[in-house]
Amino acid sequence: MNPSDHSITEDDIANFLANTPDFFERHAELLATVQLSSGHGTRAVSLQERQAGLLRDKIKGLEAKVVEMIRHGQENVGIADKLQRCTRNLLLTAHARDLPVTIVNELKAQFAVPQAAIKVWKVNGIFSDEGFSLGVSQDAQTFASSLSAPYCGVNSGFEAASWLPEPAQAMSLALIPMRVSPEQDAFGMLVLASPDVQRFQSDMGTEFLTQIGDLAGAALTRLLPQVLNA
């Protein structure tokens, strides 16, 4: 084939310009004559205008990301402050038997949880007649121990919902097991509930709920016999 028959393609032009960065220095007048689509309709604009428009769009995108990062940062600071207040009030709770109600009240107040309840089993004998240690079946205890992470989702008739003041209003639940250590069975369970079926969803992250369970569980070890707490 005669080399002169070879047609120049767009790729050839693109490769030439990419490998010849000084082309437009030698032909600067071309830049002023190049017309491109504005990207916002059919109006033609100069290359410089199109580049400026692209830069403005990129800057807007970066600004939106910065705003989102700031918002997430502020939310995280707010959550950390609330968790710190919860921790402080738990440390100030003098009597161990008052801890369950303190945890429930703090979660409801700090995190706007409509309903919450705690049950603890295998407690020290002096706490065996307290409301927080009564009314928990063996099935519920086994279920709590089976949870490797908090359960979040619709209330499908869980026994834990009956621990709440208004079980009929619990449309979605978070069930959080409490353990002395990760390898041990659960000794209690914290239930959070909302009338909003979307409040606790099966696909939501559970890292923060796990932290709540760790904090509550650590505080409630004061209710356990020394043999379990060792």
HELIX and SHEET records of a PDB file:
HELIX    1   1 PRO A    3  ASP A    5  5                                   3    
HELIX    2   2 GLU A   10  ASN A   19  1                                  10    
HELIX    3   3 PHE A   23  ARG A   26  1                                   4    
HELIX    4   4 GLU A   29  THR A   33  1                                   5    
HELIX    5   5 LEU A   47  LEU A   91  1                                  45    
HELIX    6   6 ALA A   96  ASP A   98  5                                   3    
HELIX    7   7 LEU A   99  PHE A  111  1                                  13    
HELIX    8   8 GLY A  125  PHE A  127  5                                   3    
HELIX    9   9 GLY A  131  SER A  133  5                                   3    
HELIX   10  10 GLN A  138  SER A  146  1                                   9    
HELIX   11  11 GLU A  159  TRP A  163  5                                   5    
HELIX   12  12 PRO A  167  GLN A  169  5                                   3    
HELIX   13  13 GLU A  207  LEU A  220  1                                  14    
HELIX   14  14 THR A  221  LEU A  223  5                                   3    
HELIX   15  15 GLN A  226  ASN A  229  1                                   4    
SHEET    1   A 2 GLN A  35  SER A  37  0                                        
SHEET    2   A 2 ALA A  44  SER A  46 -1                                        
SHEET    1   B 4 GLN A 115  VAL A 120  0                                        
SHEET    2   B 4 GLY A 188  SER A 194 -1                                        
SHEET    3   B 4 SER A 172  MET A 178 -1                                        
SHEET    4   B 4 TYR A 151  VAL A 154 -1                                        
END                                                                             
